[in-house]
Amino acid sequence: MSQQPPLRQPFSNVQLELLKLYASNVSDADLLAIKAAMAKYFFEKAKDAADKAWDEKGLTEEMLLNTHRRTPYRKPQ
């Protein structure tokens, strides 16, 4: 007999937890609170990554404000 390869889980750990939550039929108010908590979590995670990048590059507000970032436009001919 040949061995079958192990089955790969089609869902991530987050998806599995959300599926468990869906099975409990939460109220609309709870659903909004959960969505807000998830949004806050991912916002904080992104903010922390941006702060880390800012610090690693040694950026300052003055450097950012004095950088010319506008798109140059051609004069009509």
C-alpha positions as CSV (number, residue, x, y, z in Angstrom):
1,M,0.0,0.0,0.0
2,S,1.2,3.5,-0.8
3,Q,0.9,6.2,1.8
4,Q,-1.5,9.0,1.0
5,P,0.1,12.5,1.3
6,P,-1.3,14.4,4.3
7,L,-4.3,16.5,3.6
8,R,-3.6,20.2,3.4
9,Q,-5.8,22.4,5.5
10,P,-7.7,24.6,3.0
11,F,-8.3,27.4,5.7
12,S,-5.8,29.5,7.6
13,N,-6.0,29.7,11.4
14,V,-7.8,33.1,11.2
15,Q,-10.4,31.7,8.8
16,L,-11.0,28.7,11.1
17,E,-11.6,31.0,14.0
18,L,-14.0,33.2,12.0
19,L,-15.9,30.1,10.8
20,K,-16.4,29.1,14.5
21,L,-17.7,32.6,15.1
22,Y,-20.1,32.4,12.2
23,A,-21.5,29.2,13.6
24,S,-22.5,31.0,16.8
25,N,-24.7,33.5,15.0
26,V,-23.6,36.7,16.8
27,S,-25.8,39.8,17.0
28,D,-25.3,42.7,14.6
29,A,-24.0,44.8,17.4
30,D,-21.4,42.2,18.3
31,L,-20.5,41.9,14.6
32,L,-19.8,45.6,14.4
33,A,-17.7,45.4,17.5
34,I,-15.7,42.5,16.1
35,K,-15.1,44.4,12.8
36,A,-14.0,47.5,14.7
37,A,-11.6,45.4,16.8
38,M,-10.1,43.8,13.7
39,A,-9.8,47.2,12.0
40,K,-8.1,48.6,15.0
41,Y,-5.7,45.7,15.3
42,F,-4.6,45.9,11.6
43,F,-4.3,49.7,11.8
44,E,-2.0,49.5,14.8
45,K,0.0,46.8,13.1
46,A,0.5,49.0,10.0
47,K,1.2,52.1,12.1
48,D,3.9,50.2,14.0
49,A,5.5,49.0,10.8
50,A,5.4,52.6,9.4
51,D,7.0,53.9,12.6
52,K,9.7,51.3,12.4
53,A,10.5,52.2,8.8
54,W,10.5,55.9,9.7
55,D,13.0,55.3,12.5
56,E,15.2,53.0,10.5
57,K,15.5,55.5,7.7
58,G,16.1,58.4,10.1
59,L,13.3,60.5,8.6
60,T,12.2,63.7,10.1
61,E,9.2,65.9,9.5
62,E,11.4,68.6,7.9
63,M,12.8,66.1,5.5
64,L,9.4,65.0,4.4
65,L,8.0,68.5,4.1
66,N,10.9,69.8,2.1
67,T,10.8,67.0,-0.4
68,H,9.4,67.9,-3.8
69,R,7.0,65.2,-4.8
70,R,4.7,66.8,-7.4
71,T,4.5,65.4,-10.9
72,P,6.2,67.6,-13.4
73,Y,3.9,68.7,-16.2
74,R,4.9,69.5,-19.7
75,K,4.0,72.9,-21.0
76,P,1.6,72.8,-23.9
77,Q,3.3,73.2,-27.3
